[in-house]
């Protein structure tokens, strides 16, 4: 019984300190009914997410890979349901709240989605787990 409790606490602690980085190459607008791609836009962006610190950092890069714009968002709500991590992030500039969804797969292939005005966007690119501050 103690081993089960310890394993449960270990899993919970690991999920709370999870950190992710997404290098996004395109925004694909997805039709919610048909689940087909409506439009696609090429971008060069990086999203860094720290659930432990409750921050999402969004960097927009120029054609040379230099940071053109950068913004911090405070994660004000997070919910993990069946391998889906739902985030509500408040902009430090506008105060608006934005919704993100991370699909967490066992194969370490995760995906990032963004909701805006009733539309779903798949932010396509490469995922990597960030290393924690103290390792």
TINU-39106 format. One line per 5 residues: number of its first residue (from 1); their letters; for each residue x, y, z of N, C-alpha, C. Coordinates in nm, 2 decimals. Atoms other than C-alpha are relative to their C-alpha. Layout:
REM TINU-39106
NUM> A> X,Y,Z,X,Y,Z,X,Y,Z ~ ...
***
This chain:
REM TINU-39106
1> XXXXX> 0.08,-0.12,0.00,0.00,0.00,0.00,0.09,0.13,0.00 ~ -0.09,-0.12,-0.01,0.28,0.24,0.09,0.07,0.03,-0.14 ~ -0.07,-0.01,0.13,0.45,0.17,-0.25,-0.10,0.07,-0.10 ~ 0.10,-0.06,0.10,0.13,0.26,-0.44,-0.02,0.15,0.03 ~ 0.01,-0.14,-0.04,0.09,0.58,-0.24,0.12,0.08,-0.04
6> XXXXX> -0.12,-0.07,0.04,0.45,0.68,-0.30,0.01,0.02,-0.15 ~ 0.00,-0.02,0.14,0.42,0.61,-0.67,-0.09,0.10,-0.05 ~ 0.10,-0.10,0.03,0.11,0.82,-0.69,0.05,0.14,0.03 ~ -0.06,-0.13,-0.04,0.28,1.11,-0.51,0.11,0.04,-0.10 ~ -0.11,-0.03,0.09,0.58,1.08,-0.74,-0.05,0.04,-0.14
11> XXXXX> 0.07,-0.04,0.13,0.36,1.09,-1.05,-0.06,0.14,0.01 ~ 0.06,-0.13,-0.01,0.17,1.39,-0.92,0.11,0.11,0.01 ~ -0.11,-0.09,-0.01,0.50,1.57,-0.83,0.06,0.03,-0.13 ~ -0.06,-0.01,0.13,0.64,1.50,-1.17,-0.09,0.08,-0.10 ~ 0.09,-0.07,0.09,0.33,1.63,-1.35,-0.01,0.15,0.04
16> XXXXX> 0.00,-0.14,-0.04,0.33,1.95,-1.14,0.12,0.08,-0.04 ~ -0.13,-0.07,0.04,0.69,2.04,-1.23,0.03,-0.02,-0.14 ~ -0.03,0.02,0.15,0.65,1.95,-1.60,0.03,0.13,-0.07 ~ -0.04,-0.11,0.08,0.81,2.19,-1.84,0.01,-0.05,-0.14 ~ 0.01,0.03,0.14,0.76,2.19,-2.21,0.05,0.11,-0.09
21> XXXXX> -0.04,-0.09,0.10,0.91,2.36,-2.52,-0.05,-0.04,-0.13 ~ 0.05,0.03,0.14,0.74,2.38,-2.86,0.06,0.10,-0.10 ~ -0.05,-0.08,0.11,0.91,2.51,-3.17,-0.10,-0.01,-0.11 ~ 0.12,0.00,0.09,0.62,2.60,-3.39,0.04,0.05,-0.14 ~ -0.03,-0.03,0.14,0.65,2.61,-3.77,-0.12,0.04,-0.08
26> XXXXX> 0.12,-0.04,0.07,0.29,2.65,-3.87,-0.12,0.00,0.10 ~ 0.13,-0.01,-0.07,-0.06,2.75,-3.73,-0.10,-0.06,-0.10 ~ 0.10,0.06,0.09,-0.32,2.52,-3.88,-0.14,0.02,0.07 ~ 0.13,-0.02,-0.06,-0.68,2.63,-3.82,-0.08,-0.13,-0.03 ~ 0.07,0.13,0.01,-0.89,2.31,-3.76,-0.15,0.03,0.01
31> XXXXX> 0.15,0.00,-0.01,-1.27,2.28,-3.83,-0.04,-0.09,0.11 ~ 0.04,0.08,-0.11,-1.42,2.16,-3.51,-0.10,-0.12,-0.03 ~ 0.10,0.10,0.03,-1.70,1.96,-3.68,0.07,-0.11,-0.09 ~ -0.06,0.10,0.09,-1.51,1.79,-3.97,0.14,-0.04,0.04 ~ -0.13,0.03,-0.04,-1.17,1.80,-3.80,0.11,0.01,-0.11
36> XXXXX> -0.09,-0.03,0.12,-1.01,1.91,-4.13,0.07,0.13,0.01 ~ -0.08,-0.12,0.00,-0.75,2.18,-4.18,-0.07,0.10,-0.09 ~ 0.07,-0.10,0.08,-0.92,2.50,-4.30,0.11,0.09,-0.07 ~ -0.11,-0.08,0.05,-0.60,2.71,-4.34,0.13,-0.03,0.08 ~ -0.13,0.02,-0.06,-0.23,2.70,-4.26,0.08,0.12,-0.03
41> XXXXX> -0.09,-0.11,0.01,0.01,2.98,-4.19,0.14,-0.04,0.05 ~ -0.14,0.02,-0.05,0.39,2.95,-4.17,0.04,0.10,0.10 ~ -0.05,-0.09,-0.11,0.54,3.09,-3.85,0.14,-0.05,0.05 ~ -0.13,0.05,-0.06,0.87,3.07,-3.66,-0.01,0.05,0.15 ~ 0.02,-0.04,-0.14,0.78,3.07,-3.29,0.04,-0.11,0.10
46> XXXXX> -0.04,0.10,-0.11,0.88,2.91,-2.96,-0.10,0.03,0.12 ~ 0.08,-0.01,-0.12,0.65,2.84,-2.67,0.07,-0.08,0.11 ~ -0.06,0.06,-0.12,0.81,2.76,-2.33,-0.10,0.00,0.11 ~ 0.11,0.02,-0.10,0.57,2.63,-2.06,0.06,-0.06,0.12 ~ -0.04,0.06,-0.13,0.66,2.58,-1.70,-0.12,-0.01,0.09
51> XXXXX> 0.12,0.02,-0.08,0.37,2.43,-1.50,0.04,0.03,0.15 ~ -0.04,-0.03,-0.14,0.58,2.46,-1.18,0.00,0.15,0.03 ~ 0.00,-0.14,-0.02,0.63,2.83,-1.22,-0.12,0.07,-0.04 ~ 0.13,-0.06,0.05,0.29,2.89,-1.38,0.02,0.11,-0.10 ~ -0.02,-0.09,0.10,0.43,3.07,-1.68,0.01,-0.06,-0.14
56> XXXXX> -0.01,0.04,0.14,0.40,3.04,-2.06,0.08,0.12,-0.06 ~ -0.08,-0.10,0.07,0.66,3.23,-2.26,-0.02,-0.02,-0.15 ~ 0.02,0.01,0.14,0.58,3.30,-2.63,0.10,0.09,-0.07 ~ -0.10,-0.08,0.08,0.87,3.41,-2.86,-0.03,-0.01,-0.15 ~ 0.02,-0.01,0.15,0.82,3.52,-3.22,0.14,0.03,-0.06
61> XXXXX> -0.13,-0.02,0.06,1.13,3.48,-3.43,-0.01,0.06,-0.14 ~ 0.00,-0.05,0.14,1.23,3.66,-3.75,0.06,-0.11,-0.09 ~ -0.05,0.10,0.10,1.36,3.49,-4.07,0.14,-0.05,0.04 ~ -0.13,0.04,-0.04,1.71,3.48,-3.92,0.01,-0.08,0.13 ~ 0.00,0.07,-0.12,1.60,3.31,-3.60,0.02,0.09,0.12
66> XXXXX> -0.02,-0.09,-0.12,1.64,3.62,-3.38,-0.14,0.03,0.06 ~ 0.12,-0.03,-0.07,1.37,3.71,-3.13,-0.05,0.14,-0.05 ~ 0.06,-0.12,0.05,1.14,3.97,-3.29,-0.10,0.05,0.11 ~ 0.09,-0.04,-0.11,0.88,3.97,-3.00,-0.01,-0.11,0.10 ~ 0.00,0.10,-0.11,0.85,3.80,-2.67,-0.11,0.05,0.11
71> XXXXX> 0.10,-0.04,-0.10,0.57,3.79,-2.41,-0.02,-0.11,0.10 ~ 0.02,0.10,-0.11,0.51,3.62,-2.07,-0.15,0.00,0.02 ~ 0.14,0.02,-0.04,0.17,3.48,-1.98,0.00,-0.08,0.13 ~ 0.01,0.07,-0.13,0.07,3.37,-1.63,-0.11,-0.11,-0.02 ~ 0.10,0.11,0.01,-0.10,3.03,-1.62,-0.09,0.01,0.13
76> XXXXX> 0.09,-0.03,-0.11,-0.40,3.10,-1.41,-0.09,-0.12,0.04 ~ 0.08,0.12,-0.03,-0.57,2.76,-1.44,0.06,-0.11,-0.09 ~ -0.04,0.12,0.07,-0.46,2.41,-1.54,-0.07,-0.12,0.04 ~ 0.07,0.12,-0.03,-0.64,2.09,-1.56,0.04,-0.12,-0.09 ~ -0.05,0.12,0.07,-0.52,1.74,-1.66,-0.11,-0.10,-0.01
81> XXXXX> 0.11,0.10,0.01,-0.79,1.51,-1.80,0.04,-0.10,-0.11 ~ -0.02,0.11,0.09,-0.71,1.18,-1.97,0.11,0.03,-0.10 ~ -0.12,-0.03,0.09,-0.37,1.29,-2.12,-0.01,0.13,-0.07 ~ 0.02,-0.13,0.06,-0.50,1.63,-2.21,0.02,0.11,0.11 ~ -0.03,-0.10,-0.09,-0.36,1.93,-2.03,-0.06,0.13,-0.05
86> XXXXX> 0.06,-0.13,0.04,-0.58,2.24,-2.05,0.06,0.11,0.08 ~ -0.06,-0.12,-0.06,-0.42,2.58,-1.97,-0.08,0.12,-0.03 ~ 0.06,-0.13,0.02,-0.58,2.92,-1.92,0.12,0.10,0.04 ~ -0.12,-0.09,-0.02,-0.31,3.19,-1.96,-0.04,0.14,-0.02 ~ 0.03,-0.15,0.00,-0.34,3.56,-1.88,0.12,0.08,-0.05
91> XXXXX> -0.10,-0.09,0.06,-0.15,3.81,-2.09,0.04,0.11,0.10 ~ -0.04,-0.11,-0.08,0.06,4.05,-1.89,-0.01,0.13,-0.06 ~ 0.02,-0.12,0.08,0.01,4.31,-2.16,-0.14,0.05,0.00 ~ 0.14,-0.03,0.02,-0.36,4.30,-2.23,-0.09,-0.04,0.11 ~ 0.09,0.05,-0.10,-0.50,4.11,-1.94,-0.10,-0.10,-0.05
96> XXXXX> 0.08,0.10,0.06,-0.68,3.88,-2.19,0.04,-0.14,0.04 ~ -0.03,0.14,-0.03,-0.70,3.51,-2.11,-0.01,-0.08,-0.13 ~ -0.01,0.09,0.12,-0.60,3.26,-2.38,0.00,-0.15,0.05 ~ 0.01,0.14,-0.03,-0.67,2.89,-2.38,0.09,-0.09,-0.09 ~ -0.09,0.09,0.07,-0.41,2.62,-2.47,-0.03,-0.14,0.04
101> XXXXX> 0.02,0.15,-0.02,-0.43,2.24,-2.49,0.12,-0.07,-0.04 ~ -0.11,0.08,0.03,-0.14,2.01,-2.47,-0.04,-0.15,0.00 ~ 0.04,0.15,0.01,-0.20,1.65,-2.59,0.13,-0.07,0.04 ~ -0.12,0.07,-0.05,0.04,1.44,-2.38,-0.01,-0.15,-0.04 ~ 0.00,0.14,0.04,0.12,1.11,-2.54,0.11,-0.08,0.07
106> XXXXX> -0.10,0.08,-0.07,0.31,0.82,-2.38,0.13,-0.01,-0.08 ~ -0.12,0.02,0.09,0.56,0.81,-2.68,0.08,0.13,0.00 ~ -0.07,-0.13,-0.01,0.68,1.17,-2.58,-0.03,0.09,-0.12 ~ 0.04,-0.08,0.11,0.52,1.30,-2.89,-0.13,0.08,0.04 ~ 0.11,-0.09,-0.04,0.30,1.59,-2.76,-0.03,0.10,-0.10
111> XXXXX> 0.05,-0.11,0.10,0.10,1.85,-2.95,-0.05,0.11,0.08 ~ 0.05,-0.12,-0.07,0.01,2.20,-2.87,-0.12,0.06,-0.09 ~ 0.11,-0.05,0.07,-0.33,2.35,-2.96,-0.04,0.14,0.07 ~ 0.04,-0.14,-0.05,-0.47,2.71,-2.91,-0.14,0.02,-0.04 ~ 0.14,-0.03,0.03,-0.83,2.82,-2.89,-0.02,0.15,0.00
116> XXXXX> 0.02,-0.14,0.01,-0.94,3.17,-3.00,-0.13,0.02,-0.07 ~ 0.13,-0.03,0.06,-1.29,3.30,-3.08,-0.07,-0.12,-0.06 ~ 0.07,0.12,0.05,-1.44,2.95,-3.11,0.07,-0.08,-0.10 ~ -0.08,0.07,0.10,-1.16,2.84,-3.34,0.11,-0.08,0.07 ~ -0.11,0.09,-0.05,-0.91,2.56,-3.28,0.12,0.01,-0.10
121> XXXXX> -0.12,-0.01,0.08,-0.55,2.60,-3.40,0.10,-0.11,0.05 ~ -0.10,0.09,-0.03,-0.30,2.32,-3.41,0.14,0.07,-0.03 ~ -0.13,-0.07,0.02,0.05,2.47,-3.36,0.10,-0.11,-0.03 ~ -0.08,0.11,0.05,0.26,2.23,-3.56,0.15,0.03,0.01 ~ -0.15,-0.02,-0.01,0.63,2.18,-3.49,0.06,-0.11,0.09
126> XXXXX> -0.08,0.10,-0.08,0.88,2.00,-3.26,-0.02,0.03,0.14 ~ 0.02,0.00,-0.14,0.82,1.92,-2.90,0.13,-0.05,0.07 ~ -0.11,0.05,-0.09,1.09,1.88,-2.63,-0.04,0.03,0.14 ~ 0.02,-0.03,-0.14,1.07,1.85,-2.26,0.11,0.09,0.05 ~ -0.11,-0.09,-0.05,1.26,2.13,-2.08,0.06,-0.06,0.12
131> XXXXX> -0.07,0.04,-0.13,1.51,2.05,-1.81,-0.04,0.09,0.11 ~ 0.04,-0.08,-0.11,1.42,2.17,-1.47,0.12,0.08,0.05 ~ -0.10,-0.09,-0.05,1.62,2.44,-1.29,0.10,-0.08,0.09 ~ -0.08,0.09,-0.08,1.75,2.19,-1.03,-0.01,-0.14,-0.05 ~ 0.01,0.14,0.06,1.84,1.85,-1.18,0.07,-0.09,0.09
***
